Structure formats: structure tokens, C-alpha cells
Amino acid sequence: MYWIIFIVFAVLSWIVSQSLERKFAKYSQVGISMTGREVAEKMLRDHGIMDVRVTCTKGHLTDHYNPVDKTINLSEGVYNSASIAAAAVAAHECGHAVQHQVEYAPLKMRTALVPVVNFANRWVMWVILAGMLLFEAFPQLLSVGIGLYALTTLFAFVTLPVEVNASQRAVDWLEESGIANRETKEMASSALHSAAYTYVVAALSSLAYLLYLILGSRR
């Protein structure tokens, strides 16, 4: 039964990923007057954020905000591109910087969970595998593995409001600043919604596997 659910989520993940790629490629052809770097720098200035740097990082759609060293890291295709797609991504990452500035509670919770989740991700599958193999002798080991996996699932769900809120801040600011008009605002919103769906699918997939582990451990 679980394999059917796994296949369903794998297909959903692929569909969402392909939709995001198509929209990013399409909206990357819609030009605006500012590059992703310029959009990010302006959004930071408009929010009075002076201690966050905008940098360029390698890769495709590898954009992220690092709250530790306070950097907006934009992929090459976003950093140098003067398109509404690049503007949406850059503004979204700046939305995280704004969350950091205003001490947005879900972001604070996610940041606090990062070291714990990094530890869990490193060991969880090994502990679960050992728990399954040694279930008769050490049944508690599987419970520890399930607990570690539950932390990663919690992290996935805490991430959802953080990403949705950052996207909403981005779209609102793009319109308020005049960078996006009515038409391009809808494009930016559509692209960011597609990106958000990837987090939704990941969270639900993680929850499905967690439930599978819990039910399997009770047999």
C-alpha cells in the first residue's frame, strides 16, 4: 500500500517540478528594467535592511537566504537576469530577510530546528534500518528512528508558512514598488505559487512516510 502512495507523491513531485521549470523559463522571457540583483538590493533598502549582502551563487534555482551570515544568495540565472521571473525569486529571498528583521515566529522556529534537523537527516535512515533489523532485540531503536524522522517532518511543515509568507511579501512589494504591473504581478505570483507547491508535496510525502513507519512499528 505504501508503495502506491510513494509512487503517487513521486509523480506529484515530478509534475510540480516540471510546472515550476516551465513557468520560470516562460517568465524569464518577460523583461523588466532591473536585474535580480538590483531588485534584491532595492527591496532590502526599502525595508531599511542594510546589513544583508546580495551575492551570486552557482547552480540553477539554488537561490536562498542565509540568516547566519545574512546573505541573499541568487543563482546566476536570477542574479544577472532582468526578467519578472528573476525579480520574483529575488524578492522572495528578500522576503526571508524581512521575516528575519521583524522576527517572524515560524522563521525563528525553523532556524532553531536547523541544527537538530541536520543531525536527524544525517542519522535517521541508518537508525531506522538498524531498528528494523534489530527489532526483536532492541525495539526501542526503531522508535528513536521514528522520532528523528518526525523532527524532519515537523521541519517540512514549519517551512510551509515561512515560504508562503515570503512569497506574499515579495508579490506585494513588487507591485507597491512599481517593478511589477498588474500583468507581471500575476506572473510573479504564479511562479512563486508553483515553487510553494514543491514544499507542500514534500511535507505531505514526509508525513505519509512517517505514518507508514508508525503503523509498521505497531505490527
Order of alpha helices (4+ residues) and beta strands (2+ residues): alpha-alpha-beta-beta-beta-alpha-alpha-alpha-alpha-alpha
